Amino acid sequence: MMSQKISDHFSNVTSNIFLISICLLLCGFIAIPLLSIFLNVDIPQVKKQLSNPEVVSALITGLVTALVSTIISMIFAIPTAYLLANRKFPGKTIIDTLLDIPMVLPPAVAGLALLLAFAPRGILGSKLSQLGIILPGSMLAVIMAQTFVASVFTLRSSRMAFEHIDKRLIDNAKLFTNSKLRILLTVTLPLAKNGIIYGVLMTWARSMGEFGATILFAGNLPGVTQTMPLAIYTLMSEDIFASNTLSVILITVSFTVLIIFKSFNRGEVMES
Amino acid sequence: MINRVYVFFIIGILIGFLMTVAIAVSGITGYTLKTTIQMIQKPELRVFIASSLLNVVKNVSAQFEKEHNCTIIFNSAGSDSLTQQIQSGSPADVFMAADFKWTKQLQTQGLLYGDTYWNFTTNKLVVALPIDNTKNLTSLADLTHSGVNVIVAAWTVPAGSYTNKTLIKISTTWGNPTNPSYKGTDYESYRDKIIANIISYETSVQNIVGKLKLGVADAGFVYTTDVAFQGNALKYIPIPSDVNTIGTYGISVISSTKQQGLASLYTLFWLSSEGQTLLKQFGFSTDISKFF
């Protein structure tokens, strides 16, 4: 018995050492490049860049477009997620797969696809340009690119949340009220809240970082379509340290927003 | 029961370790095998090349590879990012830049073999138009009309910096009433008027060509060679030489090369009459005598 306990203890220790060292290797691989960005920056540079009008406009463009894309994603993705989680209908698998495609599509392909559809010579774009609507080079194109690439995060996460709701709770609620809307607002949505919020945050973060689809479809125009990642890429050829400074600003802003949201839902969002 | 779980766990870990070792070993042998094969087989020549040169240069690489029994690998991007890659130590043998200022920069940093580079060809700008030219643009003045969408290369890449110079030249000569070559009010503050019409600053000339073909914009500033290579897919408005900006291309061998002989031969090919004729066929100018 004694020897078995010792061997148990031993294998416990070895497995822990093994798992921890694997985990540390992964952490190091992620943390070292991130740290290098912060180690290469000096504070006067950040201050200087924060008063550079091009940087400020890129930051504002990014924040505004990401916010709008996130709201649009919520309006369309949450009801769709509810439908896919609760109803069975023919063609559901096809719709399901179609909506998942942006997740695996390289952003450059997404940008090209948007161009071929909505550019003035594109399939829908030719009709739009007859109406005088030219999308490339407009802020709307940035929002379209971001929504195309990022709405899937809200969809997937909300759908999972709706699916995990214990159906008995809904059945119980039906005993008290006949109003489906009331059940939705007082039972279903509060129970799915964490998953939805997590998805929305991921959509926002992905929109802030969108690069490939934006530069291809919307183009790179300071003050209109130039978001932070585009400014970082454009500045790289001129001054790599300036673009490093912009990266620090982008990471800091994104992290701060994420942390504020998470601390509002302390513990809950993290769990889902 | 618990004991059995641990046995399985340990076996799992062992299998994991064995697999890692196996992958590592096969990776190492695969690598040495690959390098040995390469040593027996053919030397590799890594050519870092400005995207505007890629079409013409690709055209002869098969011939060079055959004659000198080697493999050429092209790394094409904007000259500015290629310069950065070389500065940060990416393995490169030959560097062909769209603006000799980048080769010069590497020279001052001591990164060029023999401390030399050659200006081996030139290129100039045109205004490229989509084939249907819906806005009926026929002159440089037409580009200033409201509603005309223009795309240019970002000022930081060579094509963009040349575009910027040309816009300044037009404003200060054709658009200056006190200048003898004054051409009318259309050209006054020409640069500002064009900038008001710009819908995107692209990171490479190739993107401009692609977007013009898709009708994303009505006009774009590109190299003559880009339009020449597109054949009938694009129209163009020439830019007269008094306001055009001549881009001078630089070629050099990188000091860290292990293929000095091959890299020098490759460089010499582009300076030879054969190489120069080829460049001319693709719309480059070959009047390089003044650079020597």
Interface residues (C-beta under 8 A of the other chain):
Chain A: Q4 S7 D8 S11 T14 S15 F18 L115 L116 A119 P120 R121 G122 G125 I134 P136 G137 I215 L216 A218 G219 N220 L221 P222 T225 Q226 Y233 T234 L235 M236 S237 E238 I240
Chain B: I2 N3 Y6 F9 I10 I13 G78 D80 S81 Q84 P130 N149 I151 A154 T156 V157 I198 I199 S200 Y201 E202 T203 N207 K211 L214 G215 V216 A217
